[in-house]
Amino acid sequence: MAKKNEYNYFDQFVKLEDYSCKCAEILHETLSNFKTETLGDKLKEIHKIEHSADLAKHDMMNRLASEFITPIEREDIMSLSQKIDDITDAVEDVLIKIHMFNISVIRPEVLEFTGLIVKCCESLNLALKELYNFKKSDTLNDKVIEVNHLEENGDVLYYDSVHELFTQSKDPVELLVWTEIFNRLEKCCDACESAANDIESIVMKNS
């Protein structure tokens, strides 16, 4: 039985992903009810969450550096925590690009994408909640597969969105801006899949 005050890496993975989920929710809500005059405040809000996530990851790394025995390999803890942090960074980056490019109207495909990102983050969160029990879990593999499935949906949505963009517009600035934004949106889904792949690797290495 774990000691009462023992640091639980599995719980910390979930807490890191909670930050990603919160950022994804803010991104989706902000763009669903888009107002350019409040975008700056939303950026500050999402950056505050991203900063808290960074601090939590640094705390985990400090713990890892001082502990002799860990529940899984140190390299896996470092990799998975970084992959989760990458998700939070990727989600924040979408809103940064929207503000940077002075976007005034949100394309409908973007909202489909942000909704998918929320689902990716939530599904990964469920997988991480089950990771502590990876040796006995009957559902962890299905949860990882669900993240992979959602990422595949993101690939299709990315292709369709960029194709539609180039079909509708010939304006070089518009094409450049929205292609970059769609790239950033896809990166969020890719980052979730990358973390899910780490979970799968941890299970394989420890089974």
C-alpha positions in Angstrom: 0.0 0.0 0.0 1.3 3.4 -0.9 2.3 5.7 1.9 -0.1 8.6 2.6 2.3 11.3 1.6 4.0 9.4 -1.2 4.1 11.4 -4.5 1.8 9.8 -7.0 3.1 10.2 -10.6 -0.1 8.8 -12.1 -2.2 11.4 -10.3 0.1 14.1 -11.5 -0.2 13.0 -15.1 -4.0 13.4 -14.8 -3.5 16.8 -13.2 -1.3 17.9 -16.1 -3.9 16.8 -18.6 -6.6 18.7 -16.6 -4.7 21.8 -17.6 -4.9 20.7 -21.3 -8.6 20.0 -21.0 -9.2 23.4 -19.5 -7.3 25.2 -22.2 -9.1 23.3 -24.9 -12.5 24.3 -23.3 -11.5 27.9 -23.2 -10.3 27.8 -26.8 -13.6 26.3 -28.0 -15.7 28.6 -26.0 -13.8 31.7 -27.1 -14.0 30.9 -30.8 -17.6 29.7 -30.5 -18.6 33.1 -29.0 -15.9 35.1 -30.8 -15.4 38.7 -29.9 -12.2 40.5 -31.0 -12.5 43.0 -28.1 -12.3 40.2 -25.4 -9.6 38.1 -27.2 -6.8 39.7 -25.2 -8.4 38.8 -21.9 -8.9 35.2 -23.1 -5.2 35.0 -24.1 -4.3 36.1 -20.6 -6.6 33.5 -19.1 -5.3 30.6 -21.2 -1.7 31.7 -20.6 -2.2 31.7 -16.9 -3.3 28.0 -17.1 -0.4 27.1 -19.4 2.0 28.7 -16.9 0.4 26.7 -14.0 0.9 23.6 -16.1 4.6 24.4 -16.6 5.0 24.9 -12.9 3.3 21.5 -12.2 5.6 19.8 -14.7 8.7 21.4 -13.2 7.6 20.2 -9.8 7.3 16.7 -11.2 10.8 16.9 -12.7 12.2 18.1 -9.3 10.6 15.1 -7.6 11.9 12.8 -10.2 15.5 14.1 -9.7 15.4 13.4 -6.0 13.7 10.0 -5.9 15.5 6.7 -6.0 12.6 4.4 -6.9 9.8 5.3 -9.4 6.8 3.3 -10.5 7.8 3.3 -14.1 11.1 4.2 -15.8 12.3 7.8 -15.4 12.6 8.3 -19.1 8.9 7.4 -19.5 7.8 9.8 -16.8 9.8 12.6 -18.4 8.5 11.8 -21.9 4.8 11.5 -21.0 4.9 14.6 -18.9 6.5 16.5 -21.7 4.0 15.1 -24.3 1.1 16.3 -22.1 2.7 19.7 -21.7 3.0 19.9 -25.5 -0.8 19.6 -25.8 -1.3 22.6 -23.5 1.2 24.6 -25.4 -0.3 23.6 -28.8 -3.8 24.7 -27.7 -2.6 28.0 -26.4 -0.7 28.5 -29.6 -3.9 28.4 -31.7 -5.4 31.3 -29.8 -2.1 33.2 -30.1 -2.2 32.8 -33.8 -5.8 33.9 -34.1 -4.8 37.1 -32.2 -1.5 37.6 -34.0 -3.1 37.4 -37.4 -5.9 39.8 -36.4 -8.7 37.4 -37.3 -12.1 39.0 -37.2 -14.4 36.1 -38.4 -14.0 32.4 -37.4 -14.5 29.9 -40.2 -17.1 27.2 -39.3 -14.5 24.4 -39.8 -12.5 25.9 -37.0 -15.3 25.3 -34.5 -15.5 21.7 -35.7 -11.8 21.4 -35.0 -11.9 22.9 -31.6 -14.8 20.7 -30.6 -12.7 17.7 -31.7 -9.7 18.9 -29.7 -11.9 19.1 -26.6 -12.9 15.4 -27.2 -9.2 14.4 -27.8 -8.1 16.0 -24.5 -11.0 14.5 -22.6 -10.4 11.0 -24.0 -6.7 11.2 -23.2 -7.6 12.3 -19.6 -9.7 9.2 -19.2 -6.8 7.0 -20.5 -4.5 8.7 -18.0 -6.9 8.1 -15.1 -6.7 4.4 -16.0 -2.9 4.3 -16.4 -2.2 3.6 -12.7 -4.0 0.3 -13.1 -2.4 -0.6 -16.4 -1.4 -4.1 -15.4 -5.0 -5.1 -14.7 -7.1 -2.7 -16.7 -9.5 -4.0 -19.2 -10.4 -0.6 -20.7 -7.1 1.3 -21.0 -6.3 -0.1 -24.5 -9.8 1.0 -25.7 -9.3 4.5 -24.3 -5.9 4.8 -26.1 -7.5 3.6 -29.3 -10.3 6.2 -28.9 -7.6 9.0 -28.8 -6.0 7.5 -32.0 -9.4 7.4 -33.7 -10.1 11.1 -32.8 -6.7 12.1 -34.2 -7.6 10.3 -37.4 -10.8 12.3 -37.6 -8.6 15.4 -37.1 -6.4 14.4 -40.1 -9.5 14.1 -42.3 -10.9 17.4 -41.0 -7.6 19.1 -41.7 -7.5 17.8 -45.3 -11.1 18.8 -46.0 -10.7 22.2 -44.4 -7.5 23.1 -46.3 -9.0 21.8 -49.5 -12.2 23.9 -49.0 -10.0 26.9 -48.2 -8.1 26.7 -51.5 -11.3 26.0 -53.4 -13.0 29.1 -52.1 -10.2 31.6 -52.0 -7.4 32.9 -54.2 -6.2 35.6 -51.8 -2.6 34.8 -50.9 -2.8 36.4 -47.4 -6.0 34.6 -46.5 -4.6 31.3 -47.8 -1.4 31.7 -45.8 -3.1 32.7 -42.6 -5.8 30.0 -42.5 -3.4 27.3 -43.6 -1.2 28.2 -40.6 -4.2 28.1 -38.3 -5.4 24.8 -39.6 -1.8 23.5 -39.1 -1.9 24.6 -35.5 -5.3 23.0 -34.9 -4.1 19.7 -36.3 -1.0 19.9 -34.2 -3.3 19.8 -31.1 -4.8 16.5 -32.1 -1.3 15.1 -33.1 0.0 16.1 -29.6 -2.8 14.1 -28.0 -2.0 11.0 -30.1 1.7 11.3 -29.2 0.8 11.2 -25.5 -1.5 8.3 -26.1 1.4 6.5 -27.9 3.5 7.0 -24.8 0.8 5.4 -22.7 0.8 2.4 -25.0 4.6 2.2 -24.9 4.6 2.2 -21.0 2.1 -0.6 -21.0 4.1 -2.7 -23.4 7.4 -2.1 -21.6 5.9 -3.0 -18.2 3.7 -6.0 -19.1 
